[in-house]
Amino acid sequence: MAEEKNKPKKKLFIKPIICTLIVIAIMFVLLFPIPYQPQPKNLPTPKRPPIKPKPPTPSSTVEAEALKILEANGTEAAFNYALKTGLIKEPLPPIPANSTLYKSLIKTYGKKLEKLSFDCW
C-alpha cells in the first residue's frame, strides 16, 4: 500500500499533456501559416450593367418647380428661384479665384463649371 501512495496518478498527467499539445499546435499554426495562393487573373468576371443615377425626387412643390426651372432655364435661374422662395436661405459667398477649392472645381468641371449636378435637390 505504501507503493500505491508514492505512484503518481495517471489522471494528473493527462491535462498538462493535452494543454501542451494544444499550445504546440497553436504555435505551429502561427509560425508556419498556410501560404496565400492568389487566384488566376484570367477568370471571367460577370459584367453588370452600369448603374444609372436616379433623377432627384423633389420633396415639395417648390423643389419640383426649381427642378423644372433648372432644366428649362439653367442653374442661375433655378438658384435665384430657390433663393426667392426660401428653399435656399442665403446666397452662397463667392469662392476666391486663387483658392485650392476654386482650382479643383475648375479641374473637375471646366472653366465654366458646366457639369454641375444638383442631386441634392
C-alpha positions, 0 to 999 in steps of 0.5 A, spaced: 500 500 500 505 504 501 507 503 493 500 505 491 501 512 495 508 514 492 505 512 484 503 518 481 496 518 478 495 517 471 489 522 471 494 528 473 498 527 467 493 527 462 491 535 462 498 538 462 499 533 456 493 535 452 494 543 454 501 542 451 499 539 445 494 544 444 499 550 445 504 546 440 499 546 435 497 553 436 504 555 435 505 551 429 499 554 426 502 561 427 509 560 425 508 556 419 501 559 416 498 556 410 501 560 404 496 565 400 495 562 393 492 568 389 487 566 384 488 566 376 487 573 373 484 570 367 477 568 370 471 571 367 468 576 371 460 577 370 459 584 367 453 588 370 450 593 367 452 600 369 448 603 374 444 609 372 443 615 377 436 616 379 433 623 377 432 627 384 425 626 387 423 633 389 420 633 396 415 639 395 412 643 390 417 648 390 423 643 389 419 640 383 418 647 380 426 649 381 427 642 378 423 644 372 426 651 372 433 648 372 432 644 366 428 649 362 432 655 364 439 653 367 442 653 374 442 661 375 435 661 374 433 655 378 438 658 384 435 665 384 428 661 384 430 657 390 433 663 393 426 667 392 422 662 395 426 660 401 428 653 399 435 656 399 436 661 405 442 665 403 446 666 397 452 662 397 459 667 398 463 667 392 469 662 392 476 666 391 479 665 384 486 663 387 483 658 392 485 650 392 477 649 392 476 654 386 482 650 382 479 643 383 472 645 381 475 648 375 479 641 374 473 637 375 468 641 371 471 646 366 472 653 366 465 654 366 463 649 371 458 646 366 457 639 369 454 641 375 449 636 378 444 638 383 442 631 386 441 634 392 435 637 390 
